[in-house]
């Protein structure tokens, strides 16, 4: 056995990706793609998804250069590499994927959420900014008719609320069961209330609606853009 093949056998794909000799990465990639993981054939797409999960930017970059499908989905969740990178707060990975053309508005199968829904709810300002800069739509709904602005307001993320509004998020739409202002009032986020109220006109709140991750309530505070 040669010295090179011995090194290849012992190192991870991430380690191989950081070496100056591309042949070592090629060898390791070929070795992995001849294997199976939990009964599933290893592909460039599976490895890209895993690199997004782990934050292995060097690996992801090389896999993309080799033509890996950037919007691949590897399980029933429907999470793309971009979605999982957002979920894991992998800012550098998010930047790489967006710069290589990842679709920012792909909805996953669990709740029909976009990466922007995920980032807005988490209050991840840097990732929200990256997504919006790459034209993520701030007015898309999840399966409960919730937009990213609703999640940001309900969680008290003032800076994210401001960013979303600055990039075209509507304070209210006809499809909103309950508005961002409603949730800001419900959870007593006065800074967000003060920001949203000038944009809204109060009207009676409809009957209680169940919201994902928030609460059932009957407080007033629905708004309507004039």
C-alpha positions in Angstrom: 0.0 0.0 0.0 1.4 3.4 -1.0 1.9 6.2 1.5 -0.6 8.4 -0.3 -3.4 5.8 -0.2 -2.7 5.1 3.5 -3.1 8.8 4.2 -6.3 9.0 2.2 -7.8 6.0 4.0 -7.2 7.6 7.4 -8.3 11.2 6.8 -11.8 12.7 6.6 -13.2 14.3 3.6 -13.0 17.7 5.3 -9.3 17.2 6.0 -8.7 16.2 2.4 -10.6 19.3 1.1 -8.1 21.6 2.9 -5.0 20.0 1.3 -3.4 21.7 -1.7 -3.3 18.5 -3.7 -6.8 18.0 -5.3 -6.0 14.4 -6.1 -6.2 13.5 -2.4 -9.8 14.9 -2.2 -10.7 13.1 -5.4 -9.4 9.8 -4.0 -11.3 10.3 -0.7 -14.5 11.3 -2.5 -14.3 8.2 -4.8 -13.8 6.0 -1.8 -16.8 7.4 0.0 -19.1 7.2 -3.1 -18.4 3.4 -3.2 -20.0 3.0 0.2 -23.5 3.2 1.7 -24.8 5.0 4.8 -27.8 3.5 6.5 -28.6 1.6 3.4 -28.4 4.7 1.2 -25.8 5.1 -1.5 -23.4 7.9 -0.9 -23.6 10.6 -3.5 -22.2 14.1 -4.0 -25.6 15.4 -2.9 -25.7 13.5 0.3 -22.2 14.6 1.1 -23.2 18.2 0.4 -26.2 18.0 2.7 -24.0 16.6 5.4 -21.3 19.3 4.9 -24.1 21.9 5.3 -25.2 20.3 8.5 -21.6 20.2 9.9 -20.5 23.5 8.5 -17.7 22.0 6.4 -17.4 24.9 3.9 -14.2 23.6 2.2 -16.0 20.3 1.4 -19.2 22.0 0.2 -17.2 24.3 -2.1 -15.4 21.4 -3.7 -18.6 19.4 -4.1 -20.3 22.3 -5.7 -17.4 22.7 -8.1 -18.0 19.0 -9.0 -21.6 19.7 -9.9 -23.5 18.6 -6.8 -27.1 19.6 -6.8 -27.2 22.7 -4.6 -30.9 22.3 -3.8 -30.9 18.6 -3.0 -33.3 17.1 -0.5 -32.1 14.0 1.3 -35.0 13.0 3.5 -38.7 13.4 4.2 -38.1 16.8 5.9 -37.5 18.4 2.5 -34.6 20.4 4.0 -32.2 21.7 1.4 -28.5 22.3 2.3 -29.4 26.0 2.6 -32.3 25.3 5.0 -30.2 23.0 7.2 -27.3 25.5 7.2 -29.7 28.3 8.4 -31.2 26.0 11.0 -27.7 25.2 12.4 -26.6 28.9 12.3 -23.8 28.1 9.8 -23.3 31.6 8.5 -20.3 31.0 6.3 -22.1 28.0 4.8 -25.2 30.1 4.1 -23.1 32.7 2.4 -21.3 30.1 0.3 -24.6 28.4 -0.8 -26.3 31.7 -1.6 -23.3 32.9 -3.6 -23.4 29.7 -5.6 -27.1 30.1 -6.5 -29.0 28.2 -3.8 -32.8 28.9 -4.0 -33.6 31.0 -1.0 -37.4 30.5 -1.1 -37.6 26.7 -1.3 -40.2 25.5 1.3 -39.5 22.4 3.3 -42.0 19.6 3.8 -42.3 20.2 7.6 -44.6 23.3 8.0 -43.8 24.6 4.5 -41.2 26.9 6.0 -38.6 28.8 4.0 -35.1 29.5 5.3 -36.2 33.0 6.0 -39.0 31.7 8.3 -36.3 29.7 10.2 -33.8 32.6 10.5 -36.5 35.2 11.5 -37.9 33.0 14.2 -34.4 32.4 15.6 -33.5 36.1 15.5 -30.3 35.3 13.5 -29.7 38.8 12.2 -26.7 38.1 10.1 -28.3 35.2 8.2 -31.6 37.1 7.8 -29.5 39.9 6.2 -27.8 37.4 3.9 -31.1 35.9 2.8 -32.7 39.2 2.1 -29.7 40.5 0.3 -30.1 37.5 -2.0 -33.7 38.3 -2.7 -35.5 36.0 -0.3 -39.2 36.8 -0.3 -40.3 38.1 3.1 -44.0 37.7 2.4 -44.2 33.9 1.8 -46.5 31.9 4.1 -45.9 28.6 5.9 -48.7 26.0 6.2 -50.4 28.1 9.0 -50.4 31.3 6.9 -47.5 32.7 8.9 -44.9 35.0 7.4 -41.4 35.5 8.6 -42.4 38.9 10.1 -45.0 37.2 12.3 -42.4 34.9 13.8 -39.9 37.8 14.3 -42.5 39.9 16.0 -43.8 37.0 18.2 -40.3 36.3 19.4 -39.4 39.9 20.1 -36.6 40.2 17.5 -36.8 44.0 16.9 -33.7 44.2 14.6 -35.1 41.4 12.4 -38.5 43.0 12.2 -36.8 46.2 11.0 -34.8 44.4 8.4 -37.9 42.5 7.1 -39.9 45.8 6.8 -37.0 47.5 5.1 -36.9 44.7 2.5 -40.6 44.8 1.6 -42.3 42.7 4.3 -45.9 43.9 4.7 -47.1 44.8 8.2 -50.4 43.1 7.4 -52.1 41.1 4.6 -55.6 39.9 4.1 -54.4 36.3 4.6 -52.9 36.9 8.1 -55.0 35.0 10.7 -53.3 37.3 13.3 -50.9 40.0 12.5 -47.3 40.8 13.6 -48.7 43.7 15.7 -51.1 41.3 17.3 -48.3 39.0 18.5 -46.1 41.9 19.6 -48.9 43.2 21.8 -49.7 39.7 23.0 -46.2 39.2 24.2 -45.7 42.8 25.3 -42.8 43.7 23.1 -43.4 47.4 23.3 -40.5 48.4 21.0 -42.0 46.3 18.2 -45.5 47.6 19.0 -44.2 51.2 18.7 -42.6 50.3 15.3 -45.6 48.6 13.8 -48.5 50.7 15.2 -47.9 53.7 12.9 -48.1 51.3 9.9 -51.4 49.7 11.1 -55.0 50.5 11.8 -56.6 48.6 14.7 -59.8 46.5 14.2 -61.6 43.8 16.2 -59.7 40.6 16.5 -61.4 37.5 15.2 -61.9 34.3 17.2 -58.8 32.6 18.7 -56.5 30.9 16.3 -53.9 28.3 17.0 -50.5 29.5 16.1 -47.3 27.4 15.6 -45.1 27.8 18.7 -47.0 30.8 20.0 -50.3 30.6 22.0 -54.1 30.5 21.6 -55.5 33.9 22.6 -58.3 36.4 22.1 -56.6 39.7 22.8 -57.1 42.6 20.4 -54.4 44.1 18.3 -55.1 43.2 14.7 -53.8 45.7 12.2 -54.6 46.7 8.6 -52.4 48.8 6.4 -54.5 51.7 5.1 
